[in-house]
Amino acid sequence: MIQKQESNYSTPTSIQILFNNQKLEIMKVLCLLNALSSQNNKQRKVEEILFYYSIVNFELDYLFREKQKSEKDIFPSSNQYFRFQTKINEILLLMSSLKFIEVKGKISNKLDDLKVKLLKDGRVFFVDNSSDYLKALYENYIIAFNSINYSMENVKIIKEGY
């Protein structure tokens, strides 16, 4: 009989939950959608969601301040943007199944071109489960939305990392 050997190289569950917490990611995206819809309640492209999520959660706002753009020793990890880009599909699917959002588009659309609209259930859930952390995050999203325009040029800056 062959015995299974336990690997000493596995990541503890507490660390996995810390760095791969779907519920937290859903709340962060829900927070972002609530902040964006407070400005105007229109549909948002997935790429715009990725853009503002990255600016706030990966602290990339400095890329858009002229003073710090020239500092050669500060480079963001663009891996964070692309890593989150791979997660967004699953997050949006879960949020859609929970009736928090509506995803609109055609099967031939690229993922970035799909549009997302916050639904009433998503607003209510966010308000009912808000915390000090989410309130501060909400304010940071509002600041980013008001100070940094979503444009193809600015998306390129984030994707390239400088």
N, C-alpha and C positions, 0 to 999 in steps of 0.2 A: 504494500500500500504506500502510495506517494503522499508525503505530508506537505502541506503548503507552508512555505516559510514567509513570515511577515517581513516586509521590507522596512528597514530603519529610515528610508529616504522619503517616506510619504509626508505630505504636509498635514499638520494637525487641522482638524475640522474647524477649530476656532479661528485659525488664520485664513482658511478657505472662505469662511463666512465673512470675515472682515474685508477681504479683497474681492469677493465674488458674491455680493449680496443683491440679488435681483429685486427684492422688495425695496431696498434703499434706492436702487437705480430707477425703479418705477416712480418712487416718490420724488426723486430729483427731476425727472422728465415731467411728471405731473405738475410740479412746482413751476418749471419753466413754461409749460403751456398755459398755466394760470396767469403767470406774469405777462406773457405775450398777449393773451386774450384780454387782459385788463387794458392794454393799449388800444387794441381793436380786435374784434372777435372774428377774424378771418381765418381761412385755412392757411396752414404753414407747410412749406416744403420740408421734407425730412432733412435735407441739407441745411436749411436754416436752423432747425432744431439742433443738429450736430454742431453748427457754428457757435451758437450762443452757449450751449452746454459746455463746449470745450473752453471757451473764453473764461467762463466763471469757474468751472470745476477743475480745470487744469491750470488756472491762473495765467492765461495767455493774454490778458488785457495789455500788458506792457509792450506787446508787439506793435500796438497802435499808438504808442506815445513816442513822439519824435526823439525826445531826449535819450530814451533807453534803446531805441532801435540801433543806434550806432555802437552800443557796447558789444564787443566781439565775444566776451566770455559768458554771455547769457544766451543759451539756446534751449528752447523747450524740447521736450521729447515728443516729436510728432507721432511717435508710436502710440501715445495715449489717444490721440485723435483717431488713428486708424484702428486701434484696438476697440475703442468704443463704437466705431462705425460698424464693426462686425457684430457687436452686441445689440445694436439698436433694432434690428429685425425682430429678434425675440422679445424685446421689451415692448415694442409697438404691438406685436401680436397678442401678448398677454394683456396689455392695456385695452386693446380692442375687444378681446373676449370678456373683459370685466365691464365693458360698456362705458369706459372712461373716455374713449376717443372713437372717432370714425376715420377710417383710412380711405382716401379716394384716389382713384387712378385706374389705369388700364393695365392689363397683364403685360403689355409691351413696354410700359414705362420702366425707366431705371429706378432703382430704389430711391435715390436722391430726389427724383422728380415726383414721387408720390406726395400727396398732400394729407395733412392730418388736421382734424378739427376736434377741439375739446368739447365734450358733451356735458350736459348738466350733472350727470352722475360723477364725472371726474372732478367738477368744481366742488360739489357737495362733499365728496370723499376727502379732497384736499383740505377744505375748511375744517371739517370735523376732526381731521387727524394732524392738524398743523401743530408745530412745536416751535420753540425759540430758534432752533437750528434752521428749520424750514422757512421761518419768517425772515431770518437774516439772508438765507439763500435767495428767497423771493426778491428781496431788496437788491441784492447783487445782480440778479437777472435784469431787473428794471434799469439799473444804472448802466449795465452793458448794452441793453437795447437802446437806451436813449443816447449813449455816447459813441457807439460803434455801429456803423451801418453794415447791414448784411449786403454784400455785393460779391460778385465773382472774383474781383481783385482782392478783397479781404479774405475770402475763403482760400485763395491761393497762398496768401501770406501764412495762414495757419497750417496749411498742408505742407508747405515748404519749410516752415519752422523759423522763418526770419523775414 
